[in-house]
Amino acid sequence: MGTLLLALAAGCADRPPGIRVVGLESAPCESGGAVLFGTVPVRVVADGDGTFSVVRLSANEGPPQETTTAPFVIDLDTTALPDGTARLVVEGVSGDGTVSTTLEVCVDNVPPAVTLLQPAADTTSYVEDAELPIRVHVTDTVGVVVVSARLDSDLLHQEVECTPPAGPDAVCSLSPVALGLALAPAATVRPTITVLARDLAGHETTVQRTVTFATRLLWDFDPQASAVSWSVTPLGDGTVAVGTDSGRVIVVSGAGAEVRRWTTPGADPVTTPLTLAGGRLYFGTDRNLLCLSAATLTPCWATPPAGVFLASQPVFSAAANAILVGRYGEAATPATLSAYNPGTGALLGTFAITTAANEGATAPPALSADGRTAYIGSTESQLLAVNVSAPAAMARLWSYDATAKIDTLPLVLADRVYVAGFDGYLHAVVAAAGTRATGFSFMREYPFTASVVAAADGNTLYAANLDEFLYALDLTGAELGSYRIGRTLYTSPAVGPGGLVYAACTVGAGPAYGPGRLHALAPRLDRLHWAFEPAGSVEFRASPVVMDVGGRSIVVIGNTNGHVYGLDATPPAG
């Protein structure tokens, strides 16, 4: 009996109280829980009956800290610990023994390490560039949550997040053109790039680099005239000629300086692009077809004022030895394809390209490879092939019926004629027969008013539609790519070195239309390399022209703000 009472007494003896850490939970770094930094108070309480006389705290098996005063709080200096998961052992000592608990906590005191890899300090970028890649290497023992890059220039700034946001190798894509910086030719600006990295604890590291921004604008020529609505014409000697809405014909050097100018009789507006043939320039006004010496801008001849609007650019046919031009019909006369003697301006013959009066040809004819056939569209929804080898007896070879007017220049490519129609179709026609080519189909809901052009290898077609997209197509009409450039009216793209496609929009993309822009696009239209929006831009009605000046490719374009611009067309590296 005595033995039993002793056993019961032992079972009912006091036991050590439980131990609890208040406000701190076990959460290693990989759990994504709370992160500790700086000095963290660790409060320990006894659960159940009893109290502690001593509380101890050790971290990572280091020497313990202790306190004997209630409430039991020990300040944990996390700065003495390496970043990462730390193991805390908390002990409570009472008269009934010692109890302990173990916690794993995430410590993060050191901010991320950031290395800015690109751009290099001596790099020059361009304010027109669509992309300025920033490459960053970021490391942090615990983990990075945000990497961002910011571009600052005076009061303008742009900020983007980088991917992947946790690094270690992150890429940020800034867009200088979106910053809206405008530089005069040869000017530079030095904005600051700031890269920021933030870790789990909110610690941040920033690195900065000043870079040089230049401009692709080589020159800005102001003829002190009115709008430049037509494309420039290279003269083969590094100069270009352009006509203006105020009747001026101006020759501009490859450096953007005026060489000479001439004004039409009565300052009649120049209504067509200029055509160079045999050292002479041919063009139309709203009353005459005119010829000038390209070297001196002295008149060769002018047709008598006929009151006929010349809507299409003249074309020279060596086979016919004639200048061919589409003429718009008057109230009582049909439209014609007219042939003129290039030396004297004498009318050699006409061919009616419409049956009704007050119709017309609003785009120039395109010639076959031998120059004996002219292909021309009309407002009567027809594409016609005309034998022009004998200008006095021009004859129709065939006509192809579209479902709406054709306002664009046909493209003759191998055995086909491609023409973009107002009906939204890109028509492919067999050149020899005038029948629809089999195996080709492309259409859009909106009209085509810009001419189709081809890449240098002849295997890719480019066409801009009023749906605000520029399309790249193969020779079956299959879409290879597209890019939304904005509303395009009568401005056709040009293909330059490296296959880059230069396309101007009349007004910017989006519901709130803004100024026109010139775009430099990759051949598949899957990347915008750069874009140019001149100060005071109104509209780009003229098509861009790519030319070589002293071994350097430049793209030249006029704007309705009255300026002509020359920009570097060297393909971007990579």
Phi and psi in degrees as a GROMACS rama.xvg file:
@    title "Ramachandran Plot"
@    xaxis  label "Phi"
@    yaxis  label "Psi"
@TYPE xy
-64.2116  -37.8763  GLY-2
-63.7166  -40.6492  THR-3
-63.9464  -40.6098  LEU-4
-66.5149  -36.9292  LEU-5
-64.0183  -39.4878  LEU-6
-66.0133  -41.955  ALA-7
-64.8442  -38.9252  LEU-8
-63.5329  -38.7051  ALA-9
-66.0387  -38.2288  ALA-10
-67.7439  -25.324  GLY-11
-95.973  4.90795  CYS-12
-66.2812  158.317  ALA-13
-65.692  140.354  ASP-14
-110.659  157.191  ARG-15
-61.3229  142.912  PRO-16
-68.1403  161.087  PRO-17
-70.9384  167.977  GLY-18
-127.166  138.607  ILE-19
-141.999  136.875  ARG-20
-98.3953  121.674  VAL-21
-86.6188  130.105  VAL-22
75.8126  8.71531  GLY-23
-136.281  122.291  LEU-24
-114.059  157.615  GLU-25
-71.9043  120.569  SER-26
-155.777  88.1255  ALA-27
-62.7572  165.982  PRO-28
-59.4629  -37.9363  CYS-29
-71.2539  -10.6787  GLU-30
-79.1708  -17.9135  SER-31
79.3478  14.3611  GLY-32
-82.0231  -159.09  GLY-33
-64.1445  148.62  ALA-34
-114.779  134.612  VAL-35
-102.105  143.241  LEU-36
-155.116  157.713  PHE-37
70.5192  -147.285  GLY-38
-96.074  124.802  THR-39
-118.093  117.783  VAL-40
-72.2574  128.811  PRO-41
-110.308  111.646  VAL-42
-101.921  131.726  ARG-43
-121.281  132.667  VAL-44
-128.073  158.007  VAL-45
-95.8998  127.96  ALA-46
-90.6158  137.23  ASP-47
87.699  -162.178  GLY-48
-74.6279  147.595  ASP-49
102.498  167.613  GLY-50
-136.917  164.317  THR-51
-95.3805  147.091  PHE-52
-98.867  -26.4145  SER-53
-142.259  139.61  VAL-54
-124.462  133.628  VAL-55
-123.094  149.598  ARG-56
-137.058  125.08  LEU-57
-126.272  146.763  SER-58
-122.436  128.122  ALA-59
54.4916  40.723  ASN-60
62.6348  21.7932  GLU-61
-82.8048  177.531  GLY-62
-60.9825  138.06  PRO-63
-77.8742  151.321  PRO-64
-99.5386  151.404  GLN-65
-144.381  158.527  GLU-66
-141.544  145.041  THR-67
-115.682  7.57181  THR-68
-113.969  127.563  THR-69
-83.0299  149.721  ALA-70
-66.1703  145.257  PRO-71
-83.2773  103.655  PHE-72
-129.955  127.832  VAL-73
-120.48  129.33  ILE-74
-82.2155  117.058  ASP-75
-91.2165  118.115  LEU-76
-87.36  95.7749  ASP-77
-71.851  -17.2174  THR-78
-68.1636  -16.8148  THR-79
-85.4978  -1.57813  ALA-80
-109.288  151.413  LEU-81
-70.8569  150.328  PRO-82
-62.0655  142.82  ASP-83
129.172  -164.516  GLY-84
-80.5817  124.82  THR-85
-109.8  147.477  ALA-86
-105.215  116.725  ARG-87
-104.424  133.038  LEU-88
-115.611  121.263  VAL-89
-113.142  128.168  VAL-90
-121.002  141.775  GLU-91
-123.321  128.826  GLY-92
-110.48  127.947  VAL-93
-130.228  178.117  SER-94
-66.339  -14.4234  GLY-95
-100.152  5.60983  ASP-96
128.842  -168.414  GLY-97
-119.447  134.814  THR-98
-123.411  157.393  VAL-99
-146.745  161.571  SER-100
-142.596  153.159  THR-101
-120.14  134.765  THR-102
-125.392  144.982  LEU-103
-110.129  123.474  GLU-104
-126.807  157.385  VAL-105
-99.5424  122.585  CYS-106
-109.15  131.614  VAL-107
-146.597  99.2377  ASP-108
-112.165  -22.9778  ASN-109
-94.7485  125.401  VAL-110
-67.5665  165.288  PRO-111
-62.5886  151.729  PRO-112
-93.8479  127.461  ALA-113
-124.376  128.74  VAL-114
-122.283  122.499  THR-115
-88.4273  109.631  LEU-116
-88.279  -35.9711  LEU-117
-147.809  138.03  GLN-118
-80.047  155.112  PRO-119
-69.8676  161.757  ALA-120
-62.5252  -28.3198  ALA-121
-100.425  16.4914  ASP-122
-79.2746  142.204  THR-123
-111.034  124.936  THR-124
-111.301  179.427  SER-125
-125.783  141.894  TYR-126
-66.9144  -18.2963  VAL-127
-87.9168  -6.33295  GLU-128
-66.2602  139.093  ASP-129
-78.4972  -22.8062  ALA-130
-142.527  131.482  GLU-131
-120.628  98.2704  LEU-132
-73.4019  132.87  PRO-133
-113.922  121.487  ILE-134
-109.91  129.789  ARG-135
-132.357  141.488  VAL-136
-111.571  121.364  HIS-137
-128.945  130.032  VAL-138
-132.678  148.963  THR-139
-156.806  136.318  ASP-140
-59.4436  -40.1055  THR-141
-88.9678  -43.0558  VAL-142
147.912  139.954  GLY-143
-94.3975  139.589  VAL-144
-112.611  -26.0991  VAL-145
-142.649  133.819  VAL-146
-128.672  127.949  VAL-147
-138.354  159.685  SER-148
-130.171  144.288  ALA-149
-133.487  139.653  ARG-150
-117.582  122.749  LEU-151
-122.214  132.63  ASP-152
-145.097  107.351  SER-153
55.4185  -120.073  ASP-154
-92.2622  0.202261  LEU-155
-98.9145  140.109  LEU-156
-150.335  162.368  HIS-157
-149.051  135.528  GLN-158
-133.377  135.874  GLU-159
-135.437  154.272  VAL-160
-89.5689  150.564  GLU-161
-102.332  158.307  CYS-162
-129.389  142.971  THR-163
-70.9223  147.927  PRO-164
-66.3785  -17.7753  PRO-165
-95.4603  -1.26098  ALA-166
68.7095  -154.472  GLY-167
-73.7738  -23.6637  PRO-168
-107.907  110.918  ASP-169
-118.035  150.765  ALA-170
-123.816  132.047  VAL-171
-119.463  137.028  CYS-172
-116.009  99.5661  SER-173
-86.2726  161.172  LEU-174
-130.382  94.6228  SER-175
-56.0783  -38.0251  PRO-176
-62.7738  -30.3918  VAL-177
-71.9322  -17.7086  ALA-178
-72.2296  -24.3546  LEU-179
80.5806  22.5349  GLY-180
-73.5736  137.35  LEU-181
-125.235  125.415  ALA-182
-118.652  146.647  LEU-183
-72.7508  156.148  ALA-184
-51.3542  136.534  PRO-185
72.5966  -0.951452  ALA-186
-80.9628  158.209  ALA-187
-135.874  162.724  THR-188
-143.505  151.056  VAL-189
-122.296  85.2503  ARG-190
-78.9347  169.572  PRO-191
-109.302  133.215  THR-192
-102.081  127.999  ILE-193
-120.055  124.441  THR-194
-108.12  130.099  VAL-195
-119.757  137.031  LEU-196
-126.737  134.926  ALA-197
-123.437  135.425  ARG-198
-98.0684  -174.494  ASP-199
-62.2254  -30.5717  LEU-200
-84.2325  -3.59995  ALA-201
91.1715  3.33684  GLY-202
-71.7795  139.547  HIS-203
-123.09  145.91  GLU-204
-126.843  133.968  THR-205
-123.645  140.892  THR-206
-126.26  146.227  VAL-207
-127.729  151.591  GLN-208
-148.392  134.382  ARG-209
-92.7198  129.234  THR-210
-120.29  160.853  VAL-211
-99.6226  127.326  THR-212
-109.499  128.66  PHE-213
-112.124  -169.994  ALA-214
-128.297  146.232  THR-215
-78.0974  -8.53972  ARG-216
-72.632  113.197  LEU-217
-85.5875  -37.0081  LEU-218
-157.858  156.702  TRP-219
-133.095  106.493  ASP-220
-100.848  123.613  PHE-221
-109.003  105.624  ASP-222
-77.8087  3.36815  PRO-223
52.8454  41.9258  GLN-224
-123.377  -150.725  ALA-225
-107.034  -156.916  SER-226
-59.0834  145.394  ALA-227
-103.877  98.2594  VAL-228
-95.5598  -6.8685  SER-229
-122.575  157.713  TRP-230
-68.4236  151.016  SER-231
-74.9563  159.999  VAL-232
-121.063  112.839  THR-233
-63.6156  137.893  PRO-234
-99.8703  3.50566  LEU-235
86.483  -5.66368  GLY-236
-118.055  20.3757  ASP-237
89.6418  -1.22903  GLY-238
-107.746  165.513  THR-239
-131.852  153.288  VAL-240
-116.752  144.885  ALA-241
-146.841  145.15  VAL-242
-105.254  151.482  GLY-243
-119.664  166.545  THR-244
-69.4826  -14.3513  ASP-245
-95.5231  10.7987  SER-246
86.9753  12.5678  GLY-247
-94.4751  140.032  ARG-248
-112.28  122.952  VAL-249
-128.592  135.716  ILE-250
-102.259  128.789  VAL-251
-119.95  136.826  VAL-252
-72.4032  166.964  SER-253
-66.9291  -9.11786  GLY-254
-102.008  4.50736  ALA-255
86.509  20.7892  GLY-256
-106.25  145.584  ALA-257
-70.7383  132.505  GLU-258
-99.4863  -46.835  VAL-259
-164.785  163.654  ARG-260
-149.247  161.132  ARG-261
-149.068  149.041  TRP-262
-117.624  135.554  THR-263
-65.9961  154.847  THR-264
-57.4433  128.581  PRO-265
72.4511  11.4832  GLY-266
52.4477  37.4148  ALA-267
-63.1736  136.117  ASP-268
-59.9757  139.956  PRO-269
-75.5659  122.875  VAL-270
-110.766  4.56301  THR-271
-140.833  158.544  THR-272
-62.1239  158.443  PRO-273
-84.2359  144.237  LEU-274
-116.359  129.046  THR-275
-98.8169  126.379  LEU-276
-153.953  126.386  ALA-277
59.5623  33.9402  GLY-278
77.8694  10.1942  GLY-279
-123.852  154.101  ARG-280
-108.19  130.977  LEU-281
-120.443  136.228  TYR-282
-162.268  167.969  PHE-283
-115.235  152.198  GLY-284
-117.94  -172.095  THR-285
-78.5249  3.26373  ASP-286
-134.021  -26.4477  ARG-287
-133.911  159.909  ASN-288
-103.575  128.106  LEU-289
-123.529  156.702  LEU-290
-129.607  133.006  CYS-291
-128.694  150.197  LEU-292
-69.8082  126.628  SER-293
-66.7657  -29.7339  ALA-294
-75.9713  -31.8233  ALA-295
-125.05  -11.9498  THR-296
60.4657  28.891  LEU-297
-89.6683  143.195  THR-298
-66.2217  139.724  PRO-299
-93.9575  -49.6096  CYS-300
-168.714  166.702  TRP-301
-144.892  138.712  ALA-302
-69.6338  153.949  THR-303
-60.4554  144.332  PRO-304
-56.7437  123.06  PRO-305
-119.002  -1.65785  ALA-306
67.6251  19.5828  GLY-307
-107.942  125.147  VAL-308
-72.0012  122.506  PHE-309
-90.832  104.803  LEU-310
-98.4718  -14.3301  ALA-311
-121.863  150.869  SER-312
-66.6194  136.232  GLN-313
-64.3506  150.16  PRO-314
-130.685  135.72  VAL-315
-97.3388  127.532  PHE-316
-108.428  114.111  SER-317
-68.3709  -34.1673  ALA-318
-63.7788  -36.535  ALA-319
-95.1403  -8.36814  ALA-320
47.3821  53.9371  ASN-321
-147.723  151.154  ALA-322
-92.9111  121.591  ILE-323
-105.931  134.576  LEU-324
-146.968  138.71  VAL-325
-81.4215  132.069  GLY-326
-114.657  139.844  ARG-327
-81.5761  134.965  TYR-328
-72.7784  152.662  GLY-329
-91.761  -172.463  GLU-330
-60.7908  -29.868  ALA-331
-114.955  4.80015  ALA-332
-133.093  147.698  THR-333
-76.733  167.875  PRO-334
-74.618  155.599  ALA-335
-135.6  156.563  THR-336
-100.098  114.738  LEU-337
-110.15  144.395  SER-338
-116.636  133.366  ALA-339
-126.055  148.298  TYR-340
-67.8487  121.81  ASN-341
-66.1807  -22.6182  PRO-342
-88.6449  -32.1149  GLY-343
-118.052  -18.9097  THR-344
84.1957  3.23351  GLY-345
-66.7069  140.104  ALA-346
-72.7866  122.069  LEU-347
-94.6315  -25.3183  LEU-348
171.136  162.655  GLY-349
-135.591  156.655  THR-350
-138.871  126.369  PHE-351
-73.2209  122.37  ALA-352
-106.312  -1.04845  ILE-353
-132.739  158.065  THR-354
-94.8432  -32.0531  THR-355
-93.6114  157.74  ALA-356
-78.0921  166.782  ALA-357
59.1847  30.721  ASN-358
-115.154  -176.475  GLU-359
-173.402  178.533  GLY-360
-112.727  114.954  ALA-361
-102.945  1.84596  THR-362
-132.849  153.955  ALA-363
-70.9758  160.239  PRO-364
-74.4273  154.865  PRO-365
-110.264  143.649  ALA-366
-102.664  147.891  LEU-367
-66.7338  169.12  SER-368
-59.7831  -33.116  ALA-369
-89.4779  -1.7364  ASP-370
75.0307  7.51193  GLY-371
-92.9618  -15.5966  ARG-372
-122.523  132.858  THR-373
-109.453  133.866  ALA-374
-110.16  125.305  TYR-375
-143.73  139.694  ILE-376
-96.546  165.272  GLY-377
-141.687  166.267  SER-378
-74.826  -4.24468  THR-379
-92.6633  21.7259  GLU-380
66.5211  31.3873  SER-381
-125.447  146.482  GLN-382
-108.317  124.174  LEU-383
-114.338  145.16  LEU-384
-108.915  124.519  ALA-385
-125.133  128.75  VAL-386
-75.3454  115.028  ASN-387
-112.093  10.64  VAL-388
-63.2114  -28.275  SER-389
-117.999  93.6761  ALA-390
-56.048  -30.8146  PRO-391
-74.9516  -14.3837  ALA-392
-135.73  50.7114  ALA-393
-63.8627  140.077  MET-394
-136.994  144.779  ALA-395
-72.6172  131.872  ARG-396
-94.7393  -40.6238  LEU-397
-166.331  166.597  TRP-398
-134.565  142.1  SER-399
-117.716  129.008  TYR-400
-94.1431  121.048  ASP-401
-96.0538  -178.17  ALA-402
-104.047  2.24344  THR-403
-157.055  171.847  ALA-404
-61.4902  157.021  LYS-405
-115.874  111.243  ILE-406
-105.545  11.116  ASP-407
-122.495  159.992  THR-408
-75.4048  126.253  LEU-409
-65.842  153.572  PRO-410
-114.837  119.553  LEU-411
-95.9573  118.21  VAL-412
-139.671  112.889  LEU-413
55.9257  -122.385  ALA-414
-101.568  18.9978  ASP-415
-126.306  157.785  ARG-416
-119.775  121.802  VAL-417
-104.854  136.32  TYR-418
-146.031  136.306  VAL-419
-91.7927  128.449  ALA-420
-108.01  159.988  GLY-421
-69.9445  -12.6831  PHE-422
-81.2436  0.57751  ASP-423
88.8814  -0.706377  GLY-424
-96.737  143.722  TYR-425
-97.4051  108.71  LEU-426
-88.2817  135.837  HIS-427
-116.366  119.81  ALA-428
-121.585  136.793  VAL-429
-68.1624  120.839  VAL-430
-62.4136  -34.047  ALA-431
-79.8151  -26.888  ALA-432
-118.172  -19.1341  ALA-433
75.9079  17.399  GLY-434
-100.053  158.343  THR-435
-65.8489  129.569  ARG-436
-70.5817  134.834  ALA-437
-76.727  153.307  THR-438
77.2362  13.998  GLY-439
-129.327  131.464  PHE-440
-157.135  125.227  SER-441
-157.408  128.897  PHE-442
-151.593  158.536  MET-443
-135.854  165.72  ARG-444
-69.6738  -29.2629  GLU-445
-102.065  163.519  TYR-446
-70.5156  158.835  PRO-447
-99.3667  125.85  PHE-448
-119.569  -5.12422  THR-449
-106.993  144.041  ALA-450
-72.097  149.173  SER-451
-81.0792  141.326  VAL-452
-128.605  165.892  VAL-453
-120.864  151.702  ALA-454
-67.5168  166.891  ALA-455
-60.1496  -33.2141  ALA-456
-83.6088  -3.40787  ASP-457
74.7406  8.40595  GLY-458
-102.512  -7.03758  ASN-459
-129.351  133.944  THR-460
-108.244  146.646  LEU-461
-125.823  131.748  TYR-462
-145.396  133.918  ALA-463
-103.975  137.042  ALA-464
-116.218  159.012  ASN-465
-70.2854  -1.40877  LEU-466
-77.5902  3.76279  ASP-467
83.0892  9.71012  GLU-468
-110.557  145.696  PHE-469
-101.594  133.593  LEU-470
-115.326  142.736  TYR-471
-109.43  128.9  ALA-472
-129.887  152.701  LEU-473
-88.7859  -175.923  ASP-474
-79.01  5.33977  LEU-475
-104.07  -2.69031  THR-476
90.1231  0.925074  GLY-477
-70.8037  136.481  ALA-478
-76.3249  125.03  GLU-479
-95.1043  -24.2953  LEU-480
176.933  167.474  GLY-481
-153.372  159.311  SER-482
-148.369  133.287  TYR-483
-82.0106  107.376  ARG-484
-104.282  -12.1117  ILE-485
108.803  177.949  GLY-486
-70.4314  127.711  ARG-487
-116.587  123.605  THR-488
-122.68  104.574  LEU-489
65.2062  11.2125  TYR-490
-105.04  120.085  THR-491
-97.6585  149.543  SER-492
-72.0021  164.213  PRO-493
-127.337  145.47  ALA-494
-107.39  127.447  VAL-495
-114.394  -168.106  GLY-496
-56.5542  144.508  PRO-497
74.6192  8.04876  GLY-498
75.4873  6.29846  GLY-499
-62.8674  141.068  LEU-500
-106.982  121.93  VAL-501
-103.278  117.722  TYR-502
-133.803  129.816  ALA-503
-105.615  139.84  ALA-504
-106.826  146.882  CYS-505
-66.631  -45.3569  THR-506
-136.142  160.219  VAL-507
-69.3117  164.398  GLY-508
-74.8558  153.814  ALA-509
107.695  167.883  GLY-510
-67.6368  -30.4728  PRO-511
-99.2116  90.2369  ALA-512
-66.745  137.379  TYR-513
-120.046  -161.387  GLY-514
-64.6527  160.202  PRO-515
-71.205  160.24  GLY-516
-138.75  150.533  ARG-517
-103.563  126.804  LEU-518
-110.633  142.041  HIS-519
-113.456  112.481  ALA-520
-118.166  151.472  LEU-521
-65.2815  156.615  ALA-522
-54.604  -34.773  PRO-523
-90.0752  6.32155  ARG-524
61.9444  21.4002  LEU-525
-95.2132  3.88842  ASP-526
-154.016  131.595  ARG-527
-91.3605  117.99  LEU-528
-80.7156  -48.2184  HIS-529
-159.379  164.572  TRP-530
-143.873  146.189  ALA-531
-124.714  122.854  PHE-532
-125.501  99.8198  GLU-533
-68.5616  153.524  PRO-534
-63.8888  135.57  ALA-535
73.4917  14.688  GLY-536
-62.6096  137.395  SER-537
-107.544  -69.1799  VAL-538
-147.256  147.465  GLU-539
-97.5487  101.907  PHE-540
-96.813  -23.7093  ARG-541
-84.2656  150.075  ALA-542
-84.0507  147.194  SER-543
-70.0753  153.094  PRO-544
-131.118  129.438  VAL-545
-101.649  131.656  VAL-546
-144.144  165.666  MET-547
-105.002  128.811  ASP-548
-128.289  105.973  VAL-549
60.224  35.6921  GLY-550
84.8695  3.13386  GLY-551
-114.695  131.347  ARG-552
-83.1268  130.122  SER-553
-130.137  152.172  ILE-554
-110.699  130.111  VAL-555
-119.416  136.531  VAL-556
-153.341  144.109  ILE-557
-103.38  156.813  GLY-558
-128.793  157.316  ASN-559
-72.5616  -2.07453  THR-560
-78.5709  1.08727  ASN-561
92.8195  1.21188  GLY-562
-103.78  154.581  HIS-563
-117.9  134.021  VAL-564
-119.528  141.152  TYR-565
-117.407  125.165  GLY-566
-126.47  148.358  LEU-567
-64.6597  122.726  ASP-568
-106.537  19.4828  ALA-569
-64.9929  127.287  THR-570
-60.8083  138.434  PRO-571
-61.1558  145.509  PRO-572
-64.3095  137.189  ALA-573
